[in-house]
């Protein structure tokens, strides 16, 4: 495997991990936001 190709593979791997973490974080953030608004903006 040429070095450039190897670097590209490592980059895409790190990118997929990062996007996975980001989507998980956004999901948690949305859940927390919904809970917050239900608690404080509720009836």
N, CA, C and O atoms as CSV, one atom per row, in Angstrom:
chain,resi,resn,atom,element,x,y,z
A,1,UNK,N,N,0.847,-1.206,0.000
A,1,UNK,CA,C,0.000,0.000,0.000
A,1,UNK,C,C,0.878,1.251,0.000
A,1,UNK,O,O,1.693,1.426,0.906
A,2,UNK,N,N,0.727,2.125,-0.999
A,2,UNK,CA,C,1.519,3.365,-1.042
A,2,UNK,C,C,1.199,4.259,0.157
A,2,UNK,O,O,0.077,4.235,0.664
A,3,UNK,N,N,2.172,5.043,0.611
A,3,UNK,CA,C,1.990,5.902,1.790
A,3,UNK,C,C,0.792,6.850,1.658
A,3,UNK,O,O,0.055,7.067,2.619
A,4,UNK,N,N,0.609,7.409,0.461
A,4,UNK,CA,C,-0.492,8.359,0.258
A,4,UNK,C,C,-1.840,7.666,0.463
A,4,UNK,O,O,-2.748,8.211,1.091
A,5,UNK,N,N,-1.948,6.464,-0.076
A,5,UNK,CA,C,-3.182,5.703,0.047
A,5,UNK,C,C,-3.431,5.341,1.502
A,5,UNK,O,O,-4.561,5.403,1.985
A,6,UNK,N,N,-2.373,4.967,2.187
A,6,UNK,CA,C,-2.486,4.605,3.596
A,6,UNK,C,C,-2.944,5.802,4.426
A,6,UNK,O,O,-3.792,5.667,5.308
A,7,UNK,N,N,-2.381,6.965,4.139
A,7,UNK,CA,C,-2.749,8.182,4.857
A,7,UNK,C,C,-4.230,8.514,4.606
A,7,UNK,O,O,-4.948,8.913,5.522
A,8,UNK,N,N,-4.666,8.344,3.365
A,8,UNK,CA,C,-6.054,8.612,3.007
A,8,UNK,C,C,-6.992,7.688,3.778
A,8,UNK,O,O,-8.051,8.114,4.241
A,9,UNK,N,N,-6.601,6.427,3.912
A,9,UNK,CA,C,-7.421,5.458,4.634
A,9,UNK,C,C,-7.520,5.828,6.109
A,9,UNK,O,O,-8.598,5.769,6.701
A,10,UNK,N,N,-6.398,6.205,6.692
A,10,UNK,CA,C,-6.388,6.607,8.100
A,10,UNK,C,C,-7.264,7.840,8.308
A,10,UNK,O,O,-7.966,7.953,9.313
A,11,UNK,N,N,-7.214,8.752,7.358
A,11,UNK,CA,C,-8.001,9.986,7.446
A,11,UNK,C,C,-9.496,9.680,7.399
A,11,UNK,O,O,-10.268,10.207,8.201
A,12,UNK,N,N,-9.902,8.827,6.459
A,12,UNK,CA,C,-11.324,8.500,6.335
A,12,UNK,C,C,-11.803,7.737,7.566
A,12,UNK,O,O,-12.949,7.888,7.991
A,13,UNK,N,N,-10.917,6.914,8.139
A,13,UNK,CA,C,-11.266,6.176,9.352
A,13,UNK,C,C,-11.485,7.138,10.508
A,13,UNK,O,O,-12.479,7.033,11.226
A,14,UNK,N,N,-10.568,8.067,10.689
A,14,UNK,CA,C,-10.693,9.070,11.749
A,14,UNK,C,C,-11.921,9.944,11.507
A,14,UNK,O,O,-12.600,10.346,12.452
A,15,UNK,N,N,-12.201,10.232,10.251
A,15,UNK,CA,C,-13.346,11.061,9.900
A,15,UNK,C,C,-14.652,10.367,10.266
A,15,UNK,O,O,-15.575,11.002,10.774
A,16,UNK,N,N,-14.729,9.063,10.008
A,16,UNK,CA,C,-15.956,8.325,10.325
A,16,UNK,C,C,-16.159,8.233,11.835
A,16,UNK,O,O,-17.285,8.337,12.321
A,17,UNK,N,N,-15.068,8.039,12.576
A,17,UNK,CA,C,-15.154,8.013,14.040
A,17,UNK,C,C,-15.621,9.372,14.554
A,17,UNK,O,O,-16.480,9.451,15.432
A,18,UNK,N,N,-15.051,10.435,14.002
A,18,UNK,CA,C,-15.398,11.783,14.420
A,18,UNK,C,C,-16.870,12.089,14.153
A,18,UNK,O,O,-17.561,12.649,15.004
A,19,UNK,N,N,-17.341,11.717,12.963
A,19,UNK,CA,C,-18.743,11.990,12.621
A,19,UNK,C,C,-19.683,11.165,13.494
A,19,UNK,O,O,-20.788,11.602,13.813
A,20,UNK,N,N,-19.233,9.957,13.882
A,20,UNK,CA,C,-20.037,9.130,14.764
A,20,UNK,C,C,-20.165,9.782,16.139
A,20,UNK,O,O,-21.254,9.841,16.709
A,21,UNK,N,N,-19.038,10.272,16.665
A,21,UNK,CA,C,-19.035,10.964,17.955
A,21,UNK,C,C,-19.897,12.227,17.868
A,21,UNK,O,O,-20.659,12.537,18.784
A,22,UNK,N,N,-19.765,12.937,16.769
A,22,UNK,CA,C,-20.508,14.186,16.596
A,22,UNK,C,C,-22.013,13.936,16.570
A,22,UNK,O,O,-22.782,14.664,17.198
A,23,UNK,N,N,-22.430,12.897,15.834
A,23,UNK,CA,C,-23.863,12.608,15.750
A,23,UNK,C,C,-24.409,12.139,17.095
A,23,UNK,O,O,-25.540,12.462,17.456
A,24,UNK,N,N,-23.596,11.372,17.840
A,24,UNK,CA,C,-24.004,10.948,19.175
A,24,UNK,C,C,-24.154,12.157,20.086
A,24,UNK,O,O,-25.123,12.261,20.839
A,25,UNK,N,N,-23.186,13.075,20.014
A,25,UNK,CA,C,-23.218,14.281,20.832
A,25,UNK,C,C,-24.424,15.145,20.498
A,25,UNK,O,O,-25.090,15.667,21.392
A,26,UNK,N,N,-24.703,15.293,19.206
A,26,UNK,CA,C,-25.863,16.088,18.795
A,26,UNK,C,C,-27.155,15.443,19.254
A,26,UNK,O,O,-28.099,16.139,19.627
A,27,UNK,N,N,-27.208,14.118,19.230
A,27,UNK,CA,C,-28.387,13.413,19.709
A,27,UNK,C,C,-28.609,13.655,21.192
A,27,UNK,O,O,-29.733,13.910,21.626
A,28,UNK,N,N,-27.536,13.575,21.966
A,28,UNK,CA,C,-27.626,13.844,23.402
A,28,UNK,C,C,-28.043,15.286,23.654
A,28,UNK,O,O,-28.854,15.570,24.535
A,29,UNK,N,N,-27.473,16.192,22.865
A,29,UNK,CA,C,-27.779,17.609,23.015
A,29,UNK,C,C,-29.259,17.871,22.731
A,29,UNK,O,O,-29.905,18.645,23.437
A,30,UNK,N,N,-29.788,17.221,21.692
A,30,UNK,CA,C,-31.195,17.393,21.343
A,30,UNK,C,C,-32.091,16.841,22.447
A,30,UNK,O,O,-33.097,17.454,22.804
A,31,UNK,N,N,-31.719,15.677,22.986
A,31,UNK,CA,C,-32.493,15.088,24.077
A,31,UNK,C,C,-32.479,15.996,25.297
A,31,UNK,O,O,-33.511,16.210,25.933
A,32,UNK,N,N,-31.309,16.527,25.619
A,32,UNK,CA,C,-31.186,17.434,26.758
A,32,UNK,C,C,-32.002,18.701,26.518
A,32,UNK,O,O,-32.654,19.204,27.434
A,33,UNK,N,N,-31.968,19.213,25.298
A,33,UNK,CA,C,-32.735,20.403,24.963
A,33,UNK,C,C,-34.227,20.170,25.081
A,33,UNK,O,O,-34.956,21.006,25.615
A,34,UNK,N,N,-34.684,19.022,24.578
A,34,UNK,CA,C,-36.113,18.694,24.685
A,34,UNK,C,C,-36.533,18.577,26.143
A,34,UNK,O,O,-37.588,19.075,26.536
A,35,UNK,N,N,-35.704,17.920,26.936
A,35,UNK,CA,C,-35.998,17.768,28.362
A,35,UNK,C,C,-36.052,19.130,29.042
A,35,UNK,O,O,-36.950,19.400,29.840
A,36,UNK,N,N,-35.085,19.985,28.720
A,36,UNK,CA,C,-35.004,21.311,29.321
A,36,UNK,C,C,-36.250,22.132,29.006
A,36,UNK,O,O,-36.844,22.738,29.897
A,37,UNK,N,N,-36.642,22.147,27.727
A,37,UNK,CA,C,-37.803,22.941,27.334
A,37,UNK,C,C,-39.086,22.362,27.927
A,37,UNK,O,O,-40.003,23.112,28.261
A,38,UNK,N,N,-39.158,21.048,28.059
A,38,UNK,CA,C,-40.343,20.435,28.654
A,38,UNK,C,C,-40.427,20.804,30.132
A,38,UNK,O,O,-41.507,21.083,30.654
A,39,UNK,N,N,-39.270,20.803,30.798
A,39,UNK,CA,C,-39.233,21.128,32.221
A,39,UNK,C,C,-39.633,22.577,32.473
A,39,UNK,O,O,-40.495,22.856,33.307
A,40,UNK,N,N,-38.994,23.507,31.739
A,40,UNK,CA,C,-39.100,24.919,32.098
A,40,UNK,C,C,-40.116,25.697,31.264
A,40,UNK,O,O,-40.590,26.749,31.693
A,41,UNK,N,N,-40.453,25.191,30.080
A,41,UNK,CA,C,-41.414,25.899,29.237
A,41,UNK,C,C,-42.766,25.185,29.219
A,41,UNK,O,O,-43.668,25.552,28.466
A,42,UNK,N,N,-42.886,24.170,30.055
A,42,UNK,CA,C,-44.116,23.382,30.064
A,42,UNK,C,C,-45.273,24.145,30.677
A,42,UNK,O,O,-45.116,25.297,31.083
A,43,UNK,N,N,-46.423,23.518,30.747
A,43,UNK,CA,C,-47.619,24.167,31.292
A,43,UNK,C,C,-47.486,24.481,32.775
A,43,UNK,O,O,-48.410,25.027,33.376
